[in-house]
């Protein structure tokens, strides 16, 4: 993963990470998300094409569960 730069207005200090898969084909870029840890409260997920848009907040442990279900 690599660090993404645009801040989100609700999470200005978040360190967003973009998947290394987003550097591939145009099709892969269409479905890329970024993830940021949010203190002790879990993680935030956003669409890399809309960094100022909606953010999904997950409690601790939920990101791991989400990834397992998506595989």
MDTraj code that builds the backbone (N, CA, C; nanometers):
import mdtraj as md
import numpy as np

residues = "UNK UNK UNK UNK UNK UNK UNK UNK UNK UNK UNK UNK UNK UNK UNK UNK UNK UNK UNK UNK UNK UNK UNK UNK UNK UNK UNK UNK UNK UNK UNK UNK UNK UNK UNK UNK UNK UNK UNK UNK UNK UNK UNK UNK UNK UNK UNK UNK UNK UNK UNK UNK UNK UNK UNK UNK UNK UNK UNK UNK UNK UNK UNK UNK UNK UNK UNK UNK UNK UNK UNK".split()
xyz = np.array([
    [0.0838, -0.1179, 0.0000],
    [0.0000, 0.0000, 0.0000],
    [0.0882, 0.1241, 0.0000],
    [0.0349, 0.2310, -0.0554],
    [0.1106, 0.3553, -0.0561],
    [0.0236, 0.4666, 0.0021],
    [0.0861, 0.5702, 0.0523],
    [0.0122, 0.6779, 0.1168],
    [-0.0544, 0.7659, 0.0127],
    [-0.1807, 0.7962, 0.0348],
    [-0.2561, 0.8876, -0.0508],
    [-0.2563, 1.0251, 0.0157],
    [-0.2593, 1.1311, -0.0620],
    [-0.2422, 1.2642, -0.0076],
    [-0.3685, 1.3420, 0.0310],
    [-0.4780, 1.3407, -0.0476],
    [-0.5890, 1.4307, -0.0163],
    [-0.6514, 1.4032, 0.1192],
    [-0.6651, 1.5051, 0.2040],
    [-0.7299, 1.4849, 0.3329],
    [-0.8813, 1.4797, 0.3164],
    [-0.9486, 1.4210, 0.4126],
    [-1.0948, 1.4204, 0.4144],
    [-1.1364, 1.5244, 0.5180],
    [-1.2403, 1.6053, 0.4900],
    [-1.2772, 1.7117, 0.5831],
    [-1.3152, 1.6616, 0.7224],
    [-1.3698, 1.5399, 0.7343],
    [-1.4084, 1.4864, 0.8649],
    [-1.2930, 1.4174, 0.9368],
    [-1.1860, 1.3863, 0.8636],
    [-1.0709, 1.3155, 0.9197],
    [-0.9420, 1.3807, 0.8700],
    [-0.9171, 1.5061, 0.9078],
    [-0.8039, 1.5796, 0.8509],
    [-0.6672, 1.5191, 0.8792],
    [-0.6500, 1.4467, 0.9886],
    [-0.5199, 1.3900, 1.0209],
    [-0.5039, 1.2444, 0.9791],
    [-0.6021, 1.1905, 0.9091],
    [-0.5989, 1.0487, 0.8706],
    [-0.4862, 1.0213, 0.7714],
    [-0.4229, 0.9089, 0.7876],
    [-0.3160, 0.8640, 0.6970],
    [-0.3755, 0.7609, 0.6024],
    [-0.4276, 0.8070, 0.4905],
    [-0.4953, 0.7199, 0.3943],
    [-0.3953, 0.6358, 0.3185],
    [-0.4289, 0.5089, 0.2985],
    [-0.3458, 0.4153, 0.2248],
    [-0.4238, 0.3656, 0.1041],
    [-0.3613, 0.3700, -0.0118],
    [-0.4231, 0.3225, -0.1350],
    [-0.3618, 0.1877, -0.1705],
    [-0.4434, 0.0966, -0.2149],
    [-0.3959, -0.0354, -0.2537],
    [-0.2968, -0.0259, -0.3687],
    [-0.1972, -0.1115, -0.3661],
    [-0.1007, -0.1156, -0.4768],
    [-0.1679, -0.1645, -0.6045],
    [-0.2835, -0.2295, -0.5940],
    [-0.3571, -0.2756, -0.7115],
    [-0.4152, -0.1591, -0.7915],
    [-0.4238, -0.0425, -0.7328],
    [-0.4825, 0.0728, -0.8024],
    [-0.3908, 0.1271, -0.9108],
    [-0.2701, 0.0790, -0.9195],
    [-0.1771, 0.1274, -1.0223],
    [-0.1860, 0.0456, -1.1502],
    [-0.2770, -0.0515, -1.1546],
    [-0.2888, -0.1398, -1.2703],
    [-0.3745, -0.0803, -1.3796],
    [-0.4582, -0.1645, -1.4383],
    [-0.5419, -0.1249, -1.5513],
    [-0.6483, -0.0238, -1.5098],
    [-0.7111, 0.0391, -1.6080],
    [-0.8180, 0.1340, -1.5808],
    [-0.9314, 0.0656, -1.5047],
    [-0.9611, -0.0598, -1.5372],
    [-1.0676, -0.1343, -1.4695],
    [-1.0380, -0.1454, -1.3198],
    [-0.9137, -0.1740, -1.2828],
    [-0.8776, -0.1847, -1.1415],
    [-0.8914, -0.0507, -1.0714],
    [-0.8585, 0.0576, -1.1390],
    [-0.8678, 0.1903, -1.0785],
    [-1.0125, 0.2291, -1.0493],
    [-1.1068, 0.1759, -1.1263],
    [-1.2471, 0.2094, -1.1059],
    [-1.2994, 0.1601, -0.9726],
    [-1.2356, 0.0592, -0.9153],
    [-1.2861, -0.0028, -0.7936],
    [-1.1911, 0.0119, -0.6754],
    [-1.1054, 0.1105, -0.6757],
    [-1.0063, 0.1257, -0.5704],
    [-1.0621, 0.2010, -0.4501],
    [-1.0257, 0.1532, -0.3324],
    [-1.0619, 0.2208, -0.2091],
    [-0.9343, 0.2548, -0.1331],
    [-0.9484, 0.3464, -0.0392],
    [-0.8387, 0.3824, 0.0498],
    [-0.8843, 0.3559, 0.1924],
    [-0.7893, 0.3183, 0.2769],
    [-0.8184, 0.2849, 0.4159],
    [-0.7283, 0.3685, 0.5059],
    [-0.7839, 0.4132, 0.6194],
    [-0.7049, 0.4883, 0.7173],
    [-0.7404, 0.4407, 0.8574],
    [-0.6391, 0.4190, 0.9429],
    [-0.6700, 0.3898, 1.0825],
    [-0.7247, 0.5170, 1.1477],
    [-0.8201, 0.4990, 1.2391],
    [-0.8807, 0.6131, 1.3085],
    [-0.8631, 0.5904, 1.4584],
    [-0.7465, 0.6271, 1.5082],
    [-0.7171, 0.6117, 1.6507],
    [-0.7478, 0.4717, 1.7000],
    [-0.8118, 0.4650, 1.8170],
    [-0.8514, 0.3365, 1.8741],
    [-0.9916, 0.2969, 1.8319],
    [-1.0537, 0.3758, 1.7430],
    [-1.1935, 0.3512, 1.7081],
    [-1.2111, 0.2660, 1.5836],
    [-1.1044, 0.2208, 1.5211],
    [-1.1150, 0.1336, 1.4047],
    [-1.0516, 0.1912, 1.2801],
    [-1.1239, 0.1843, 1.1688],
    [-1.0734, 0.2286, 1.0390],
    [-1.1811, 0.3059, 0.9634],
    [-1.1347, 0.3821, 0.8662],
    [-1.2239, 0.4519, 0.7740],
    [-1.1893, 0.4062, 0.6329],
    [-1.2900, 0.3962, 0.5482],
    [-1.2719, 0.3553, 0.4090],
    [-1.3376, 0.4590, 0.3204],
    [-1.2702, 0.4955, 0.2095],
    [-1.3276, 0.5909, 0.1146],
    [-1.2948, 0.5496, -0.0280],
    [-1.3680, 0.6048, -0.1214],
    [-1.3461, 0.5830, -0.2645],
    [-1.2284, 0.6706, -0.3063],
    [-1.1268, 0.6115, -0.3667],
    [-1.0083, 0.6889, -0.4036],
    [-1.0362, 0.7927, -0.5118],
    [-1.1425, 0.7725, -0.5896],
    [-1.1772, 0.8701, -0.6935],
    [-1.2530, 0.9898, -0.6365],
    [-1.3027, 0.9782, -0.5132],
    [-1.3802, 1.0849, -0.4503],
    [-1.3321, 1.1038, -0.3068],
    [-1.2088, 1.1512, -0.2875],
    [-1.1512, 1.1597, -0.1535],
    [-1.2257, 1.2539, -0.0584],
    [-1.3070, 1.3432, -0.1103],
    [-1.3841, 1.4329, -0.0242],
    [-1.5253, 1.3796, -0.0003],
    [-1.5574, 1.2635, -0.0581],
    [-1.6912, 1.2068, -0.0486],
    [-1.7148, 1.1301, 0.0809],
    [-1.8139, 1.0440, 0.0762],
    [-1.8561, 0.9672, 0.1937],
    [-1.7450, 0.8753, 0.2442],
    [-1.7467, 0.8538, 0.3756],
    [-1.6501, 0.7663, 0.4410],
    [-1.7267, 0.6616, 0.5208],
    [-1.6854, 0.5377, 0.5090],
    [-1.7413, 0.4290, 0.5880],
    [-1.6499, 0.4082, 0.7078],
    [-1.7060, 0.4182, 0.8291],
    [-1.6271, 0.3986, 0.9512],
    [-1.6525, 0.2573, 1.0033],
    [-1.5466, 0.1871, 1.0380],
    [-1.5553, 0.0509, 1.0896],
    [-1.4958, 0.0437, 1.2298],
    [-1.5598, -0.0338, 1.3170],
    [-1.5079, -0.0549, 1.4526],
    [-1.3845, -0.1444, 1.4464],
    [-1.3038, -0.1462, 1.5539],
    [-1.1859, -0.2336, 1.5559],
    [-1.2257, -0.3780, 1.5242],
    [-1.1506, -0.4418, 1.4391],
    [-1.1749, -0.5801, 1.4018],
    [-1.2683, -0.5974, 1.2833],
    [-1.3514, -0.4971, 1.2538],
    [-1.4475, -0.5102, 1.1444],
    [-1.3813, -0.5077, 1.0067],
    [-1.2714, -0.4365, 0.9922],
    [-1.2031, -0.4331, 0.8629],
    [-1.1529, -0.5726, 0.8263],
    [-1.0935, -0.6402, 0.9217],
    [-1.0436, -0.7763, 0.8974],
    [-1.1601, -0.8681, 0.8576],
    [-1.2724, -0.8559, 0.9257],
    [-1.3900, -0.9372, 0.8927],
    [-1.4433, -0.9046, 0.7530],
    [-1.4457, -0.7762, 0.7180],
    [-1.4931, -0.7342, 0.5862],
    [-1.4039, -0.7925, 0.4766],
    [-1.2747, -0.7822, 0.4935],
    [-1.1811, -0.8336, 0.3933],
    [-1.1969, -0.9841, 0.3781],
    [-1.2136, -1.0549, 0.4875],
    [-1.2310, -1.2007, 0.4820],
    [-1.3576, -1.2363, 0.4047],
    [-1.4653, -1.1600, 0.4227],
    [-1.5901, -1.1885, 0.3522],
    [-1.5801, -1.1559, 0.2033],
    [-1.5004, -1.0557, 0.1685],
    [-1.4871, -1.0169, 0.0297],
    [-1.3998, -1.1112, -0.0513],
    [-1.3132, -1.1845, 0.0149],
    [-1.2225, -1.2765, -0.0564],
    [-1.2942, -1.3921, -0.1068],
])
top = md.Topology()
chain = top.add_chain()
for i, resn in enumerate(residues, 1):
    res = top.add_residue(resn, chain, resSeq=i)
    for name in ("N", "CA", "C"):
        top.add_atom(name, md.element.get_by_symbol(name[0]), res)
traj = md.Trajectory(xyz[None], top)
